[in-house]
Amino acid sequence: MYNEENEAVAKLVQWVRSCDTIWEMICDDSGWYLALEDIIELMEEMISKGQYQMVMVLLGKMDKNRFVHEAISMVIINRVKNPNCETGILTECVNAIKKIAKQHGVMRETLTI
């Protein structure tokens, strides 16, 4: 029996399998809705693999979120005050986003990227 929902799910699964990376999936023009916590985890993984350009693109797409914007602004101010910080700036941004998101209880807030 034909089921439109099953067909849609099958097409989505096929499309996901055809993507080489999760990066390809989240860069689709239609946009993706992901929880902040999942995006943070994804960025940490990208940093660990040396995919810094991808992290910068994600941070740029997320900057409209007030908590992300606050975290990035905080990191920039800290870097001006302490230019010799040993932590990588992208790692520092991700850590600041995580800290602020936890403080405000918005780790599961969904963002469109």
C-alpha positions as CSV (number, residue, x, y, z in Angstrom):
1,M,0.0,0.0,0.0
2,Y,1.3,3.4,-1.0
3,N,2.2,5.7,1.9
4,E,3.4,9.2,1.2
5,E,5.1,9.6,4.5
6,N,7.1,6.3,4.1
7,E,8.2,7.5,0.7
8,A,9.3,10.8,2.0
9,V,11.3,9.1,4.8
10,A,12.9,6.7,2.3
11,K,13.9,9.7,0.1
12,L,15.4,11.4,3.1
13,V,17.4,8.3,4.1
14,Q,18.6,7.9,0.6
15,W,19.7,11.5,0.4
16,V,21.5,11.3,3.8
17,R,23.4,8.2,2.6
18,S,24.4,10.0,-0.6
19,C,26.1,12.8,1.4
20,D,29.8,12.4,2.0
21,T,29.8,14.3,5.3
22,I,27.4,15.8,7.8
23,W,28.8,19.1,6.6
24,E,27.3,18.5,3.2
25,M,24.0,17.8,4.9
26,I,23.9,21.0,7.0
27,C,24.9,23.2,4.1
28,D,21.9,22.3,2.0
29,D,20.1,25.5,0.8
30,S,16.9,24.6,2.5
31,G,18.6,25.0,5.9
32,W,18.7,22.6,8.8
33,Y,17.2,22.9,12.3
34,L,19.7,21.6,14.9
35,A,19.9,22.0,18.6
36,L,22.7,24.3,19.9
37,E,24.1,21.4,21.8
38,D,24.4,19.3,18.6
39,I,26.0,22.2,16.7
40,I,28.5,22.6,19.5
41,E,29.4,18.9,19.4
42,L,29.7,19.1,15.6
43,M,32.1,22.1,15.9
44,E,34.2,20.3,18.5
45,E,34.5,17.4,16.2
46,M,35.4,19.6,13.3
47,I,38.1,21.4,15.4
48,S,39.6,18.0,16.4
49,K,39.8,17.1,12.7
50,G,41.4,20.5,11.7
51,Q,38.3,21.6,9.8
52,Y,38.6,25.2,10.9
53,Q,37.1,26.8,7.9
54,M,33.9,24.9,8.4
55,V,33.7,26.0,12.0
56,M,34.1,29.6,11.0
57,V,31.3,29.3,8.5
58,L,29.1,27.7,11.2
59,L,29.9,30.5,13.7
60,G,29.0,33.0,11.0
61,K,25.7,31.4,10.3
62,M,24.9,31.2,14.1
63,D,25.9,34.8,15.0
64,K,22.3,35.9,14.7
65,N,21.5,33.9,17.9
66,R,22.0,36.3,20.9
67,F,23.8,33.8,23.0
68,V,26.2,32.9,20.3
69,H,26.8,36.5,19.5
70,E,27.4,37.3,23.2
71,A,29.9,34.4,23.4
72,I,31.8,35.4,20.3
73,S,31.9,39.1,21.4
74,M,33.2,38.0,24.8
75,V,36.0,35.9,23.2
76,I,37.0,38.9,21.0
77,I,37.2,41.2,24.0
78,N,39.3,38.6,25.9
79,R,41.6,38.2,23.0
80,V,42.2,41.9,22.8
81,K,43.0,41.9,26.6
82,N,45.1,38.7,26.4
83,P,46.6,38.2,22.9
84,N,48.9,35.5,24.1
85,C,46.2,33.1,25.1
86,E,47.3,29.5,24.3
87,T,43.8,28.2,23.5
88,G,42.9,28.3,19.8
89,I,40.3,31.1,19.2
90,L,37.8,28.7,17.6
91,T,38.0,26.3,20.6
92,E,37.6,29.4,22.8
93,C,34.5,30.4,20.9
94,V,32.9,27.0,21.1
95,N,33.7,26.8,24.8
96,A,32.2,30.3,25.4
97,I,29.0,29.3,23.5
98,K,28.7,26.2,25.6
99,K,29.2,28.1,28.8
100,I,26.7,30.8,28.0
101,A,24.1,28.4,26.6
102,K,24.3,26.3,29.8
103,Q,24.0,29.4,32.0
104,H,20.8,30.4,30.2
105,G,19.5,26.8,29.9
106,V,19.3,26.9,26.1
107,M,21.5,24.0,25.1
108,R,18.5,22.3,23.4
109,E,17.4,25.6,21.7
110,T,17.0,24.9,18.0
111,L,18.8,27.1,15.5
112,T,18.4,27.3,11.7
113,I,21.7,27.1,10.0
